[in-house]
Amino acid sequence: MKKYERKQLEVLASFGTDGALKPFKLIYKDRSFEITKVKRVRRHCPQEVGCIAPLEYTVIVDGVERKIYFEQDSNTWFSVKEVYIEQ
């Protein structure tokens, strides 16, 4: 059976001169990963987990496309991870 969990992330980000928030590094479980490219930013809530109108960032990390989310109401970053539950 599939289940999805919201995983909190530490993200280093900067504000550009246009006011846009741009993430450049992820820190997860004492490891850091450079975000080499931000491909897209849109307002989107993943249906698998609860959240309040986050911004979805499609980013490239270690050559792999990932989705991370910034929830403005709580000022938190997270990702969605699929976990398997044995029955």
Backbone as CSV, one residue per row, in Angstrom:
resi,resn,N_x,N_y,N_z,CA_x,CA_y,CA_z,C_x,C_y,C_z
1,MET,0.843,-1.184,0.000,0.000,0.000,0.000,0.887,1.245,0.000
2,LYS,0.524,2.222,-0.807,1.288,3.454,-0.889,0.745,4.491,0.086
3,LYS,1.661,5.256,0.631,1.301,6.362,1.493,2.304,7.476,1.211
4,TYR,1.889,8.699,1.411,2.771,9.832,1.170,2.956,10.623,2.450
5,GLU,4.181,11.099,2.639,4.488,11.893,3.822,5.089,13.227,3.418
6,ARG,4.804,14.205,4.219,5.393,15.514,4.054,6.721,15.513,4.816
7,LYS,7.823,15.788,4.127,9.149,15.812,4.733,9.641,17.252,4.812
8,GLN,9.884,17.710,6.023,10.372,19.077,6.222,11.802,19.182,5.687
9,LEU,12.098,20.302,5.054,13.416,20.561,4.490,13.969,21.863,5.041
10,GLU,15.287,21.919,5.157,15.951,23.194,5.396,16.439,23.650,4.031
11,VAL,16.093,24.870,3.648,16.459,25.386,2.331,17.121,26.748,2.499
12,LEU,18.235,26.919,1.814,18.866,28.232,1.757,18.367,28.885,0.476
13,ALA,17.884,30.117,0.616,17.297,30.813,-0.526,17.645,32.291,-0.438
14,SER,17.488,32.961,-1.559,17.741,34.401,-1.593,16.601,35.094,-2.324
15,PHE,16.476,36.378,-2.059,15.512,37.194,-2.765,16.245,37.969,-3.854
16,GLY,15.743,37.900,-5.076,16.318,38.667,-6.180,15.867,40.108,-6.106
17,THR,16.410,40.936,-6.971,16.032,42.350,-6.998,14.564,42.541,-7.365
18,ASP,13.971,41.532,-8.020,12.545,41.595,-8.359,11.652,41.088,-7.231
19,GLY,12.265,40.663,-6.118,11.499,40.176,-4.974,11.191,38.699,-5.009
20,ALA,11.625,38.006,-6.073,11.354,36.580,-6.200,12.269,35.776,-5.269
21,LEU,11.690,34.777,-4.625,12.419,33.877,-3.731,13.041,32.762,-4.563
22,LYS,14.364,32.584,-4.453,15.059,31.573,-5.252,15.873,30.651,-4.346
23,PRO,15.488,29.370,-4.261,16.259,28.423,-3.453,17.557,28.051,-4.171
24,PHE,18.652,27.884,-3.393,19.910,27.494,-4.024,20.587,26.309,-3.332
25,LYS,20.109,25.903,-2.155,20.688,24.742,-1.487,19.653,24.075,-0.587
26,LEU,19.629,22.736,-0.618,18.777,21.936,0.261,19.642,21.298,1.330
27,ILE,19.132,21.226,2.544,19.815,20.497,3.605,18.792,19.510,4.173
28,TYR,19.168,18.220,4.114,18.256,17.174,4.569,19.086,16.061,5.204
29,LYS,18.760,15.708,6.422,19.470,14.663,7.160,20.980,14.906,7.172
30,ASP,21.376,16.108,7.542,22.793,16.486,7.673,23.583,16.423,6.370
31,ARG,22.911,16.413,5.249,23.585,16.464,3.942,23.084,17.681,3.200
32,SER,23.958,18.293,2.419,23.527,19.446,1.634,23.615,19.120,0.149
33,PHE,22.689,19.693,-0.597,22.579,19.452,-2.034,22.397,20.792,-2.735
34,GLU,23.215,21.041,-3.737,23.107,22.289,-4.481,21.972,22.194,-5.495
35,ILE,21.167,23.232,-5.542,20.127,23.350,-6.557,20.776,24.072,-7.732
36,THR,20.969,23.359,-8.834,21.676,23.948,-9.964,20.765,24.755,-10.886
37,LYS,19.460,24.485,-10.811,18.539,25.224,-11.674,17.127,25.187,-11.095
38,VAL,16.430,26.301,-11.198,15.002,26.356,-10.887,14.297,26.392,-12.240
39,LYS,13.577,25.326,-12.572,12.920,25.227,-13.876,11.572,25.932,-13.919
40,ARG,10.830,25.843,-12.790,9.476,26.399,-12.809,9.027,26.688,-11.389
41,VAL,8.216,27.724,-11.264,7.588,28.061,-9.982,6.106,28.272,-10.268
42,ARG,5.258,27.628,-9.486,3.807,27.816,-9.634,3.142,27.569,-8.298
43,ARG,1.957,28.097,-8.136,1.184,27.833,-6.930,0.457,26.508,-7.153
44,HIS,0.812,25.523,-6.322,0.216,24.194,-6.483,0.308,23.433,-5.164
45,CYS,-0.779,22.813,-4.783,-0.824,22.018,-3.556,-0.865,20.535,-3.929
46,PRO,0.160,19.765,-3.530,0.109,18.326,-3.819,-1.059,17.691,-3.059
47,GLN,-1.857,16.902,-3.739,-3.062,16.338,-3.142,-2.774,15.238,-2.129
48,GLU,-1.547,14.701,-2.134,-1.229,13.574,-1.260,-1.036,13.977,0.203
49,VAL,-0.727,15.257,0.450,-0.467,15.722,1.822,-1.218,17.019,2.077
50,GLY,-1.427,17.316,3.332,-2.097,18.558,3.691,-1.152,19.744,3.601
51,CYS,-1.637,20.846,3.058,-0.842,22.064,2.973,-1.766,23.244,2.671
52,ILE,-1.209,24.450,2.796,-1.997,25.659,2.561,-1.358,26.466,1.430
53,ALA,-1.854,26.294,0.213,-1.472,27.059,-0.977,0.026,27.326,-1.110
54,PRO,0.846,26.273,-1.172,2.287,26.502,-1.284,2.713,26.844,-2.711
55,LEU,3.930,27.362,-2.825,4.571,27.518,-4.120,5.328,26.226,-4.404
56,GLU,5.128,25.672,-5.576,5.846,24.470,-5.987,7.025,24.892,-6.855
57,TYR,8.213,24.475,-6.452,9.424,24.750,-7.213,9.874,23.447,-7.861
58,THR,9.993,23.451,-9.178,10.578,22.324,-9.885,12.047,22.685,-10.064
59,VAL,12.921,21.897,-9.423,14.347,22.225,-9.381,15.182,21.042,-9.866
60,ILE,16.434,21.344,-10.213,17.390,20.307,-10.580,18.398,20.189,-9.446
61,VAL,18.513,18.977,-8.880,19.453,18.671,-7.799,20.236,17.433,-8.223
62,ASP,21.546,17.557,-8.295,22.404,16.442,-8.736,21.937,15.861,-10.070
63,GLY,21.508,16.716,-10.984,21.083,16.282,-12.306,19.702,15.663,-12.368
64,VAL,18.981,15.644,-11.247,17.654,15.018,-11.178,16.596,16.088,-10.878
65,GLU,15.490,16.018,-11.604,14.392,16.953,-11.362,13.638,16.562,-10.090
66,ARG,13.435,17.529,-9.230,12.720,17.329,-7.967,11.679,18.434,-7.798
67,LYS,10.702,18.169,-6.947,9.718,19.185,-6.594,9.835,19.473,-5.103
68,ILE,9.968,20.745,-4.771,9.968,21.174,-3.382,8.908,22.263,-3.251
69,TYR,8.435,22.461,-2.033,7.320,23.376,-1.809,7.660,24.363,-0.698
70,PHE,7.205,25.606,-0.899,7.354,26.627,0.129,5.962,27.075,0.540
71,GLU,5.642,26.861,1.814,4.334,27.231,2.356,4.482,28.573,3.073
72,GLN,3.934,29.612,2.488,4.109,30.967,3.011,3.450,31.175,4.364
73,ASP,2.322,30.537,4.613,1.628,30.720,5.899,2.485,30.279,7.087
74,SER,3.268,29.228,6.901,4.099,28.717,7.995,5.592,28.984,7.784
75,ASN,5.946,29.610,6.648,7.351,29.859,6.295,8.183,28.582,6.357
76,THR,7.651,27.495,5.817,8.364,26.222,5.825,8.511,25.666,4.416
77,TRP,9.578,24.905,4.235,9.844,24.184,2.995,9.599,22.699,3.257
78,PHE,9.092,22.002,2.240,8.892,20.558,2.374,8.918,19.877,1.018
79,SER,9.054,18.569,1.054,8.907,17.732,-0.131,7.892,16.655,0.206
80,VAL,7.474,15.935,-0.801,6.521,14.845,-0.597,7.245,13.554,-0.941
81,LYS,7.240,12.617,0.001,7.937,11.346,-0.188,6.935,10.204,-0.128
82,GLU,7.069,9.292,-1.081,6.230,8.099,-1.097,6.849,7.062,-0.174
83,VAL,6.030,6.504,0.702,6.491,5.447,1.605,5.558,4.259,1.435
84,TYR,6.102,3.080,1.645,5.312,1.861,1.499,4.979,1.307,2.874
85,ILE,3.760,0.857,3.022,3.303,0.259,4.268,2.928,-1.194,3.974
86,GLU,3.560,-2.097,4.701,3.230,-3.500,4.526,2.001,-3.852,5.354
87,GLN,1.169,-4.686,4.789,-0.050,-5.081,5.504,0.015,-6.514,5.918
